[in-house]
Amino acid sequence: MFKTLHLLLFLALAACGVPPGADMGPEIATPDQVAGLSRALQDLGPEVDPEEARRAARIAYDYTAVLAREYQITDTPLVHNTKVNMGIKPRGLCYQWADDLQARLAQERFRTLTLHRGIANYDKTFRIEHSTLIVSRRGDDMFAGIVLDPWRKGGRLTWVRTAEDEYDWIEQAKVFAWKLAARAEDAPSRPAKAQ
């Protein structure tokens, strides 16, 4: 019975996520894509080192493709999640994309850029929780940054200014603190998004 429910859930999720016919998996970034992200990172402020912005953009695209191969991405994000949760695929949940991309970018020890983690939908009953990496100018919070999301399009990097994203991001640390408190007692009020 349990396996039947998993199969039914898997089939239901197969219709969700990215539109049918959309390519999944590794993408070779074009120079224009990398240049666009590099410009967006430089536009975070005059203090952003252009070389760091170019390096961060190139790594974000290249490492997303590396991870898509390692995670064996061939399906929409929700179908892939189901396969990971069933043990069919090794990795590729949104937080794993964010963990791995953050670890790779952290190796660069940027002086003018800061890495943040955001979580959306953690308190929504009918939406799955979503984690991502956000890059800002050093000294700014994540709400003044750019979301780097390789999960959203199945191994193809999505980037957007945090303030313009469809997701309502909350700092990861605030969400974790709220969840810990909720386990210890009745759930306190939901953490507010910083403005």
C-alpha positions as CSV (number, residue, x, y, z in Angstrom):
1,M,0.0,0.0,0.0
2,F,2.8,2.4,0.9
3,K,4.6,1.8,-2.4
4,T,1.4,2.3,-4.3
5,L,0.9,5.7,-2.6
6,H,4.5,6.7,-3.5
7,L,3.9,5.7,-7.1
8,L,0.6,7.7,-7.2
9,L,2.3,10.7,-5.7
10,F,5.2,10.3,-8.2
11,L,2.8,10.3,-11.1
12,A,0.9,13.2,-9.8
13,L,4.1,15.2,-9.4
14,A,5.1,14.3,-12.9
15,A,2.6,16.9,-14.2
16,C,4.0,19.6,-11.8
17,G,6.9,22.0,-12.1
18,V,8.5,23.0,-15.4
19,P,6.3,22.8,-18.5
20,P,6.4,19.6,-20.6
21,G,9.1,19.5,-23.2
22,A,11.4,21.8,-21.2
23,D,15.0,20.6,-21.2
24,M,16.3,19.5,-17.8
25,G,19.8,18.9,-16.7
26,P,23.2,20.5,-17.5
27,E,23.2,23.6,-19.6
28,I,26.2,25.1,-21.2
29,A,25.9,28.8,-20.3
30,T,26.3,31.3,-23.1
31,P,28.7,34.2,-22.7
32,D,25.7,36.5,-22.7
33,Q,24.1,34.6,-19.8
34,V,27.3,34.9,-17.7
35,A,27.8,38.5,-18.7
36,G,24.2,39.3,-17.7
37,L,24.6,37.8,-14.2
38,S,28.0,39.5,-13.8
39,R,26.5,42.9,-14.7
40,A,23.6,42.3,-12.2
41,L,26.1,41.5,-9.5
42,Q,28.2,44.6,-10.3
43,D,25.0,46.6,-10.3
44,L,24.5,45.7,-6.6
45,G,26.8,48.7,-5.9
46,P,30.0,50.5,-6.8
47,E,31.9,48.6,-4.1
48,V,31.5,45.3,-5.9
49,D,34.7,44.2,-7.5
50,P,34.0,43.6,-11.3
51,E,36.4,40.7,-11.3
52,E,34.7,39.0,-8.3
53,A,31.3,39.6,-10.0
54,R,32.6,37.9,-13.2
55,R,34.1,35.0,-11.3
56,A,30.9,34.5,-9.2
57,A,28.7,34.5,-12.3
58,R,31.0,32.1,-14.2
59,I,31.1,29.7,-11.2
60,A,27.4,29.9,-10.6
61,Y,26.7,28.8,-14.1
62,D,29.5,26.2,-14.5
63,Y,29.0,24.6,-11.1
64,T,25.2,24.4,-11.7
65,A,26.0,22.3,-14.8
66,V,28.5,20.1,-12.8
67,L,25.9,19.5,-10.1
68,A,23.2,18.7,-12.6
69,R,25.4,15.9,-14.0
70,E,26.3,14.7,-10.5
71,Y,22.7,14.7,-9.4
72,Q,21.6,12.9,-12.6
73,I,19.0,15.5,-13.5
74,T,16.6,14.3,-16.2
75,D,13.2,15.3,-14.8
76,T,11.3,18.3,-13.6
77,P,12.4,19.5,-10.1
78,L,9.4,17.9,-8.3
79,V,9.7,14.6,-10.1
80,H,13.5,14.6,-9.3
81,N,12.7,15.4,-5.6
82,T,10.4,12.4,-5.5
83,K,13.1,10.2,-7.0
84,V,15.7,11.5,-4.4
85,N,13.2,10.8,-1.6
86,M,12.6,7.3,-2.8
87,G,16.4,6.6,-3.1
88,I,16.4,6.4,-6.9
89,K,18.6,9.5,-7.4
90,P,21.5,10.5,-5.2
91,R,20.9,14.2,-4.5
92,G,19.1,17.3,-6.0
93,L,16.7,18.6,-3.4
94,C,16.7,22.4,-3.4
95,Y,18.6,22.7,-0.1
96,Q,21.3,20.4,-1.5
97,W,21.7,22.6,-4.6
98,A,22.0,25.6,-2.3
99,D,24.4,23.8,0.1
100,D,26.7,22.7,-2.7
101,L,26.7,26.0,-4.7
102,Q,27.3,27.9,-1.5
103,A,30.2,25.7,-0.5
104,R,31.8,26.2,-4.0
105,L,31.3,30.0,-4.0
106,A,32.6,30.2,-0.4
107,Q,35.9,28.7,-1.6
108,E,36.5,32.0,-3.5
109,R,36.6,34.1,-0.3
110,F,35.0,37.1,-1.9
111,R,35.9,40.4,-0.4
112,T,33.0,42.4,-1.9
113,L,30.2,39.9,-2.1
114,T,28.4,38.0,0.7
115,L,26.5,34.7,0.6
116,H,23.2,34.3,2.3
117,R,20.6,31.5,2.6
118,G,16.9,32.0,2.2
119,I,13.9,29.7,2.7
120,A,10.4,30.2,1.2
121,N,7.1,28.4,1.8
122,Y,8.2,26.9,5.1
123,D,4.8,27.8,6.6
124,K,2.6,27.0,3.6
125,T,0.5,23.9,3.8
126,F,0.1,23.3,0.1
127,R,3.5,24.5,-1.2
128,I,6.8,22.7,-0.7
129,E,9.5,24.5,1.3
130,H,12.2,25.9,-0.9
131,S,15.8,26.8,-0.1
132,T,18.2,28.9,-2.2
133,L,21.4,30.8,-2.2
134,I,21.4,34.6,-2.4
135,V,24.4,36.8,-3.1
136,S,24.6,40.5,-2.0
137,R,27.1,43.3,-1.9
138,R,29.2,42.9,1.3
139,G,27.4,44.7,4.1
140,D,23.9,44.3,2.6
141,D,21.3,41.9,3.7
142,M,19.9,39.2,1.4
143,F,16.9,41.3,0.4
144,A,19.2,43.7,-1.5
145,G,20.8,40.7,-3.3
146,I,20.4,38.3,-6.2
147,V,18.9,34.8,-5.9
148,L,20.9,32.0,-7.5
149,D,18.5,29.1,-7.9
150,P,19.7,26.0,-9.8
151,W,16.8,23.8,-8.6
152,R,13.9,25.8,-10.0
153,K,14.4,24.8,-13.6
154,G,15.9,21.4,-13.1
155,G,19.6,22.2,-13.2
156,R,19.4,25.4,-15.2
157,L,20.4,28.4,-13.2
158,T,17.7,31.0,-12.5
159,W,18.8,34.3,-11.1
160,V,16.7,37.3,-10.1
161,R,16.9,40.2,-7.7
162,T,15.5,39.0,-4.3
163,A,13.0,41.9,-4.2
164,E,11.6,40.9,-7.6
165,D,11.4,37.1,-7.1
166,E,8.1,35.2,-7.0
167,Y,9.2,33.6,-3.7
168,D,8.8,35.4,-0.3
169,W,12.3,34.6,1.1
170,I,13.0,34.6,4.9
171,E,16.5,34.3,6.3
172,Q,17.4,30.6,6.9
173,A,18.5,31.3,10.5
174,K,15.1,32.8,11.4
175,V,13.2,29.9,9.9
176,F,15.4,27.4,11.7
177,A,14.9,29.3,15.0
178,W,11.1,29.4,14.5
179,K,11.0,25.6,13.7
180,L,13.1,24.8,16.8
181,A,10.8,27.0,19.0
182,A,7.7,25.4,17.4
183,R,9.0,21.9,18.4
184,A,9.6,23.0,21.9
185,E,6.3,24.7,22.5
186,D,3.2,26.0,20.6
187,A,4.4,27.6,17.4
188,P,5.2,31.3,18.0
189,S,4.2,33.8,15.3
190,R,5.8,33.4,12.0
191,P,9.2,35.3,11.6
192,A,8.7,38.5,9.7
193,K,10.5,39.3,6.5
194,A,13.0,42.2,7.0
195,Q,12.2,45.3,5.2
